[in-house]
Amino acid sequence: MLIAFTSFEAIFIIERFDDWAGTKSFESTSYWLWAAGFYVLARVEEVADKPIYTWTLHIVSGHTLGHLCAAMVPLCFILMLVKRTRPIQPERHMIVHHQLKLAFMVCLLVPKMIYLWMPKLQVSAIMYEISILMWEFSARYVANQANTSEERGMLETPIRARQIVPRIRGIYGMDIYKNKVLEFLQSERSDESIFGLWGTSGVGKTRLLSLIADSYADSFRHVIFLDGGSSVRVMQNHFAYFLKLDWEAISLLEEHYRAKIIMEYLEHVSFLVLLDDVQDEVYPDLTAVGLPMALGHRQKVILTSRSQVVCARMGCTISNTLEMKCLGDEDAWSLFEYNAGVKITEADNEICEYAKQMVSACGGLPRAICAIGIGVAGATCRGKHPDDWWFTYKRFKGKNLPPERMEEIVPVLV
């Protein structure tokens, strides 16, 4: 029992501090819970030996039941290991980590050896062991919750990006930005590998990236769409998804090993990385993710941000940094008509006045204009009845939203 329980606790510490050997699913966690349950039950039965012997009318003692429950612990481990995927073997210098694990195991053996010779300290030692288990399970539960939500969101960006591309039809006022990006993609200069688009939220940066992803899908071996605000692990998962790597296997490795695998794959292929919405506070380290630096021939990165400073920090030169501005009056009106689903002429005096005031309130922000157009289309049934437009305009004025919050107007109007 001493050897079995020590192994049990040592494995807990190994899996807690070493991501390589860590369990990555709720399925394996359930086996740990069962093993821990039998472990704690065995300890309780061992302490309550005589009371259990009395309660069972001298049929069986708590000590006997403790041995039976302890025998269930390795059985749970065997079942868990049968279900578990075998991890990739790391490089040789990982031996250092295993030496540290051995030190932890020795530290766990010391208190057990003490209370074997000093039985009076047994209850204190058991409380110490249970506290370790409680800390481990609370930490494991929090980590599993974080990993689950992270894994759930890992594939949303690439799938979502590919799904919204076919719905993009009304691209107005973006020709100048699209042509500049095209010039960058066709350049073969070694110092032109990273391009930055910056502008206020809602100006159309993500929409333009989606258009580029669809337009140049056949020009590069891989077109990879990423969320610039994601963690290194999430980005590495996206790379594995697009590059068709075995994420289940490489996710068991440490971060720098995953980066090395991705980098070795990308070094000799053409790719276009589209990094959307890079944050000012925490901008990604592309080398840590696995992107080869410096980039070679037909290896390009296009990023978007709300700050010109972020573009500079990410390595964009002045010539490869472009500000996206709000739409002019003509483009704003065309985008509104496209989303409203109706052509408004000067002959529709009353309707035209309502529409122009709503478009003017958007300040040329494409996202706000699209929201107003969609809301008006639903409220007026894509028609030209003046009463419908008057009622829609009245509700629009009552909400009085700024351009950056104009998306909230859609459910109000519809």
N, C-alpha and C positions, 0 to 999 in steps of 0.2 A: 504493500500500500504506500509505503514511503517513496519508492521509486516511481510508482504510477502517478501519485499526486504531484510529485516534483516535476515530472515530465509534463503533466497537465498545465501547471503554472508556468513552466519555462516556455511552452508553446504559445501561451497567451502573450508573454512578453515579446517573443520572437515575432509574432504576427502583428503586434501593436507597433513595434519600432522599425520593422523592416517591410517596406512596401512590396518587395520582391516576393515574399512568401505569404502576403496578406490574403485573406479571404475577400472576395469581391461580390458576393451575392448573398441575398437573404436566405437562400437554400442552405448554404454551409453554416450561416449564423444560427439557424434552427438546431443544427447538430450540436453546436457549442452550448446552446441554451439547455438542451437535454442533458449533456455531459455535466454542465455546471449544476443543474438541478440534482442529479444523482450524487454529485460530489458533496454538495451542501447537506443533502439528506443523510449521507453516510457519516458526516461529521456530527450531525445532531444526534443520530442514533448511537454513535459511539459514546458521546457524553452522557446520554440518557440511557445507559445500559441497564441499570437495575430497575428504574421505573418501567421500562418497556417489558422487562422480564416479569414484573409483577402484573402489569396490565394484560399480558397474554397468558395469564394463569400458568406461568412457569413452563410454557411450551417453547418459546424462542426468546433469546436475549437481544438487546439492542446491538451488542457487539457483532453477533452473527448477521443481523440484517445490514449492519454497516459494511461488512465484507461483501455481501451480495450486491448492494448498491454500488460499491466501489468497482466491482467487476463489470458493471454496465458502462463505466466511463470509457475504457479503451474500446468497447464495442461501438460506442457512438463515434469515436475517432475513426475506426475502421470504415464505418459506413460513410463518413464524411469524405475520407480520402478516396474511396471508390468513386464518389460522385465528382470529385474535383478534377479540373483540367490540369494536366502536368505543365508547370511553368517552364519557360525557356531558361536554359542554364546561363548564368551571367559569366563575365570574364573572370580570369583567375584572381585578380586583386580583390575580388569580393570575399576572399578567404578572411580578410581582416574583419569584416562584419561578423562572420561566423565565430571568430575568436571572442568578439565582444558578447555574442549570445552565450557562449560557454561561460563567460564571467558572470552573467546574470543567473545562469543555472546554479553556479556555485554559491552565489549570494542567497538563493532560495533554500539551498540545502542546509546552510548554517543554522537558522532558527529551528529547523526540524531536528537536527542532531542535538541541539541544546535541550529541547523539551523531551527527547527520548531519555536523557539522563536525569532530567529534572521534571517529573510528571506534574508538579504543582503549576508549572508555567504553560501547561497544555492549553488551557482555556484562552489565555492571552495570545498564544500562537495561532489558535484557530480564528480568533477575532481578527488577527493581523491578516491571515489568508483570505478571510471573507471580505475584508475591506479592499484587498487587492482585486478580488473578483468584482466587487461592486463598482470600483473605479473603472476597471476594464470594460465592463458591459455598458456603463454609461458613456464612456468614450467611444466604444464601438457603435452604440446606437446613434450617437450624434454624427459620427463619421459616415455611417451607412445612410442616414437621412440625407446628408450633404451629397454623398456620391450618387444616390439615387436621383435626386433632383438635377444634379449635374449631368448624369448620363442621359436622363430623360430629355434634357435640352440640348444635348450634344449634336444630334442630327437635325434639329429644327432649322438651323440656318441654311445648310446646303439644300435641303428639300424645299424649304419655303422659297428660297431664291429662285429655284428653277420653276416653281409653280406660278410665281407672279409675272414671269417674263411674257408668256403668251397674252396676258391681259393688258399689256402696255401698248396702247395704240396712239393716244394723243400726246406726243412729245413735242412741246412747243417751246421755242426760245432756247433750245439746247444744242443747236447745230454748231455753234462756235466752240462749245466745250467738247462735243463729240469729235469734231475735226482735229482739235488739239490733241486729244487722246489718241486718235488714229495716227497722227504724225509721230507721236511718242512710240507707239507700238511698232511702227515700221522702221524706226531708227535702229541702226546697228552699232551705235557708239557705246563703248563700254561704260562711259560715265552717265549714261541715260538708262538706268535700270529701275528707278523708283519715281513714280509720279504722284503728286498730291493734289487733291481737290478739296477746297475748304469753303465754308460758307455757313450761314445760320441754319438752324434746324428747320426742316420742311422745305428747303430750297430745291430739292430734287436730286441730291447726291446719290442716295440709294437707288433711286429709279434709273439714274444714268448708269450706275454700276451693273444693274440687272440687264439693261439694254446691251452693255458691252459684253457681259457673260454670254448672252444669246448670240450676239453678232460674231464673236470671235471664238466660238466653241470649236470650230474646225481648224483654226489657225495655230493652235498650240496643242501639245500632247495632253496637257491637263489644264483645266480652268477651275480654280479653287476659290470659292466664295466663303469668306470668313467674317465673323463679327469681331471688330477690333476691340471690344470691351471684354472679350472672353479671357479666361485664364489660360495658361500655357498648356495645361492638360486637355482642356476642351479643344483648343486649336490643334493639338497633336491628334486628337480623335478625328477631327475634320479632315486633316491630311490623310490619315489612315483610311477614312471613308472614301475620299476621292481617288487615292492611289491604290485602293483595293488591297491594303495591307491587313494582316490578321490582328485586329485591335485586341481581341480577347487574349492573345498571347503576349503582345508587346506592352499591354497595359500593366502587366505584372512587373515590368522592369522599372527602374528608376528613371527620373525625368531626362537626365542627360544621355542615358542609353537609348531611350525612345527618339531623342533628337538626332542621335548619331545614325540610327536606322533610316529615318526620314531623309536626312542630309545625303547619305550615301545613295539613296534612290534618286533624289532630285538632281544630283550633280551633273548627270549626263543626259537629261531629258529637257525638252522645252516646256515651260509652264507659265501661266499667268495667274498671279495671286491677287484677288480683289478683297481688300481689307476695309470693311465698312465701319464708319463711326469710331475712329480711334479717339479715346478719351484724353483730356488734357492732364488729368491727375496721374493716371497710370497708363502709359503707352507700352505696347508689347515689345518684348525683346525677340526679334525674329530669329536670331541665332539660337536662342534657348529653345525655340519651338522646333527648329530643325531646318530652317531655310539656309541654303549655302550662301555665304557672303565672302567675296563679292560675287554678284550674279554674272553668269556667263551669257553666251549668245542665245537669243530667244528665251530669256528668262526675265520676266518683268513683274513688277509689283505696282499696283495702283491702290492708293488709300484715300479715304475721305475723313475729314475731321471738321470740327467747328472752329478750329484755331489754326492760323498760319504758322504759329510757333511750333505746334506739334508736327506739322509737315516738315519743318526744318530739322527738328530733332530726330525724325525718322530717316533723314538722309536725303530729302528732296532738295535739289538745287533751285535757285530762283527761277530759272527758265523752265523748270519742270514743276512749278507750283502755280496753280490757277485758282482764282476766286470765283465761285459760282454766285451770281447775283440774282435778285428777284426779277420776275418777268416784267417786260414793258407792257403798256396798255393794250397794244394790239394782240400780243401773244397771250396775255391774261384773259382777254375777251374770247379768243379762240378756244382756249382751254376750258373756259366756263361753258361755252356752247357745246363743246364736245361731251362734257360730263352731264350737262343738263338734258342732252338728247334732243334739242330743238334749236332751229335756226331763228334767231331774233333779228328782225329787220327794223329800220327806222320807222316803218309804217306802224309798228306796234308801239305807239308812243308811251302808253302807260306802262306796259310790260317792260319796255326798254329802260325806262327810268328806274323801276324797281331793281332790275337786274344790274344796272350800272352802279347803283349805290351799294349793292351787296358785294360786287366784285371789287369796288374801290376800297371797301372795308378790309379786304384781304391783304392789301399792301403789296400786291404782286407776288405773294408767297404761293408757290404751286400747290403745296399740300392743302392750304386753306381754300384755294380756288376749287380744287377737286372736291373737297368736302361740301362746299356750298353748292356746286353743280349737282352732286349726287343727291343732296338733300332736296333741292328744288325739283329734280327729276321725279323723286318719289312723291313729293307733296302736290305737284301739278299734273301728275300722270303724263309727263312729257308733252303737255299740251300748251295752248296759248289762251286759256280762259282768264280774263283779267281778274275775276273774283278770286280764283285760286292763287294767282300771283300776289294779289293784295294781302290775302290771309297769310301766305308764306312770308312776305316781307314784314308783316306785323309781328309774327312770331320771331323772326330773325332779329328785329330791332329790340324786342323784349329781352332776348338773351344777352345781347351786348357783349359778345366775346372778343378778345384780342385775336389777331391773326394766328399766333402760335397755339391757341386753344380751339381753333375753328373746327377741328374734327369732332368736337362734342356737339356740334349743331345738327349733325345728321339725324340722330334719333329724335331731336326736338322738332324738326321740320316734318319728318316722315310720320 
